[in-house]
Amino acid sequence: MEIDRKNHWEIVYGTKQPNEVSWTQDNPKTSLEFIREASKDKTAKIIDIGGGDSKLVDYLLADGYENITVLDISENALERAKKRLGKDAEKVSWIVSDITQFKPEIHYDIWHDRATFHFLTTEEQINIYLRTIEKWVSGSIIIGTFSEKGPIKCSGLDIKQYSEAAMEEQFSHHFTKINCINEDHSTPFETKQNFTFCAFKKIK
């Protein structure tokens, strides 16, 4: 049976604190480095897919980026981020949407996704995602997923693991690989999760 993904994530963000979920990062160092490498232009249109209550937006604002959008399926997650940012939340566009139902209204220079893409486990879901980025990303995509050495589930949900080669195979039709790394994410529970992180640039 297809799980109600929205309800699942609303419950997670409504009941668990950042130190109680595995994906929490105090400093999203790798994401920041990839974004800074992708564009030095502070007016670049950046969207963080599945951003939840991640602190990436805090760091991007501190860096001086001016056009930031955060999308998440969970309204609870985004409300949490807004509350943390206070007045600065007004500088950000917030979108509540399942990524497979997202209908962008603008083109993005940088599409960042740490750990949303790997929750798309069917060919249909993946193809919707690929069609969206093909049409609406004009610059770079930065994707982080669990590697083939990483977990096979997250928050009780199945995920799809990606090696560097598998990632390149998915995105190479419309994007050129710029850089890929594997890294261990240290969870708040002092466990390690291995990620594949890749940056691609749109083929003009």
Secondary structure, DSSP 8 states (H G I E B T S, - for coil): ----HHHHHHHHHHH--GGGSTT--SS-HHHHHHHHHH---TT-EEEEET-TT-THHHHHHHHT--EEEEEES-HHHHHHHHHHHGGGGGGEEEEE--GGG---SS-EEEEEEESSGGG--SHHHHHHHHHHHHHHEEEEEEEEEE-TTS-SEETTEE-----HHHHHHHHTTTEEEEEEEEEEEE-TTS-EEEEEEEEEEE--
